[in-house]
Every structure is written in C-alpha cells, then in structure tokens.
C-alpha cells in the first residue's frame, strides 16, 4: 500500500539523517569543536535555464532554514550547491553546475587548496593550484570544501580529479575534475547548518 511505502521511505530518510549527523559531528574545525544540523528536504523542481541552475526545495524559514547561505548535500554527502533564496515554505538552491558557481576546495590533508569553477556537463576545473604541488596530486583524488568558508561546512566531498596538466605557459596547474553528486536525479537533499559547540 501507499502508506507502507511512505513509512518505509520515512524510516530510510531518518536513518540517513542520523548517519550524516554522526559523520559530520566527528569533524573538527582547527581545534574548535563544531557540529551540524541537517535539514532534510524534498526537491520540488529543477530549473535548467541558460542563466542559472536552480533547485526548489519543500522547506523554508518556517522549517528552520536559515536566511544565510548554507551548503546543500545529497544523501551520499556530496556537495549539490548552496541555499540561494529562502521563503516561508520553500528554498531555492544554486546548484554547483552553474557557470557562476565557485567554491574553495582542499585535499583531504588540507595541504593543497584551490577554487572549484564549473565548466560544462558534470565537469569543472580547480584554479589557483601552484605547480609545486604537481607530484602530490593524483588522478582519482577527491577534493573537499574548505573550512575557511562561512557557507560550507568543511570536508564535504565536491569533485574528483580526472586530469592534471603542467602547461609551460602558465604559472598554475591545469586540473580538470568531475562533480561527485548526480545533479539530474536528485529527489531528496540535506541543508547543512554548521554550528559551534560551546
């Protein structure tokens, strides 16, 4: 029956929420203990206009969504985008596959930092990475959000490196990446609010 399906889906969503909260509560922000609040949301619709890539979610400030920009992740914990406009009962999300989308990223060990910029399809580039790091990067490495942002909680997986080129005419490495989140099949997401523990 439909009710049984909905109850099963609710149980699954609640377990995913608990799993994600446990995962992020282990992350330390440079000695300052932080945790998160994950707000589950359903995707109402996708906008695929040429000017912007927007998702509309079924939660708003009546559901506790903060007015300030916050990260949005899929159920695997990968970055989808950031909140963009919050109304009473809905929230618009600026997706990572928008040409105007940029986010600071870093390697798992925090040693190498750069900026993700979307290019096309499910691909992007990482800018501002010095050539001195070429030997420390490998194809297949995952890049994560940086702790230096007020919008994004640190260590959210963003993209995976698919090519690294050392162009002699440039001062920085040419790094191509593939977005980890599947942005076309999203039906449920989490809004991540990063909170300090006092």
N, C-alpha and C positions, 0 to 999 in steps of 0.2 A: 504494500500500500504506500501511498504518497507520504503519509505521516511517518511510517517506519523508515523510509529513505531519508526524510528530513532529520529524524532523531539520530540516525547513523552518521549523517553529514555533520550534525552539531557535535557529536561525540568526537569525531575525527578533528574538527576545527579546534575544539577545546584542548585536545591533546597536542596539536601542533602549536597552539599558543603557549602552553606550558613548556614544551620543548624549546621554543625560541626564547622565552624569557629566561630559562635556565642557562642557555648558551650565552646570551648577552650579559647576564649578571656576572659571569666569570671574567669578563674583560675588564682590565684595569686601565685607567687613563692616566698614565705617567704618575703613578702613586696615589692619585686621587680616586677613591672608590666611587664608581658610578654604576647605576643600573638603568633599566629602561622600563617604559610602559609601552606595551604593544596594543594597538587598537585594531581589531580585525575589521575588515570591510569587504563588501562585495563590489565588483565592478559593474556599474550600470551601463556605461557605453564607452566606446573608443572614438576619439576624433582623429581623423587621418588627413587633416587639411595640409596644404603645402606649407603654410606658415608655421604650424605648430602641431605637436603630437601630445594630445591631452586625454587623460582618463577621467571619468567621473565616478566617484565612489558614493555609496549609500549612507555615509556618516558625515556629520558636520559638528559645529561647536556645541550643539545640544548633546552630542555623544562624547564630548570631551576632547575633540580635535583642537589643538592649539592654533592660534592665529599665525604664529611664526612658522616659517618654512621648516618642514621636517622630512626626514627620509621615508621612502616607501619601498618595502621589500616584498618579494614573492614568498611562497611557502618553503622554498629551499634556502631562504635567507639572502638571496642575491638582490642587488640594487635594481629597482624599477624606475625610480625618479624621485621627485620631491613634491610636497604639497605646494599648491600654487594659489588657489583661491578657496577660502572656507566660508560656507554659508551655514544657515541653521541646520540643515539636514543633509547636505552634500559637500563633497570636497573635490576640487579639480586637482589633478596631478600632472605635472610637467614631466613627461617621460624622458628617459635617458637617450632615446633615439631621435632627439630633436637637435637640429643643427646649432641651436643656441644654448645647448646644454653642456656645461663644463663642471668637472668635479676633481678636487685634488685627490690623488691616489698615492699609495705606497706599497712596497713589498711587505711580505709577512713580517720580516725582521726590522721594518721601519727604516732601513738604511738608505733606500733609494726612493725618492719622491718625484712625482711629475703631475701633469694635468691631463685628465681624460677629455677628449673632444670627439664628439660623434661625427662620422663621415657619411656612411650610407649602409643600407641593408642592416646587418647586425654587427657592423664593423666600426671601429674608431681608431684614434691614434693617441699615443701618450707623448706629450710635449714636455720640453724643458728637462730632459734627462741627459746629463753630461756623458761624453764618450768614455770617461774614465771608469764608468760602471759596466761597460760592454761585457766584460768577462764574468760579471756577477749575475747577469740576466740570462735566462734560457727560454726557448720556445716552450710553451705549456705553463709557465709561471702565472700564478693568479695575482692580480693587483686588487688592493682593498681601499676603502675610504680611509682618509687620514683623520687623526684625532684633532687636527688643527682647525676643523670646521665647526661652526655653531649649528649648522643644519644637519650634518650627517654624523651619526654615531660612528666611532672608529671601527675598523676591521669588518665592514660589510663588503663581501666579495662583489667586484664590479665587472671585471673582464679578464680574459686570458690572453697572453702574448702569442701571436701567430707568426710574427716575423720581426727580426731585428736587423737593421742595415746601418752600416757606418759609411755615410756619404762624405767623401773627402771635401766637398764644397760647403758642408755645414758644420757648425760647432757642437750640435747635439745629435743624438742617435735618432734614427727613423724607426719608431716602434709601432707596429700595427697590432691591434687587439680585436678580440671577438667578445661581444657582450654576453655575459653568462645567462641572464634572465631571458626566457622566451616571452617576448612582449606581445605576441599576437594571440596567445591562448589564455591570457590572464582572466580568471573569473573571481579570484579572492586574493587579497593582499593584506599586509600589515603596515600601519603607520607607526614609525618608531620615534618615541619621545625619550631623549637621553636625560636622565635625572641624576643629580649629585646626591650621594648618601652622606649625611652629616653625623 
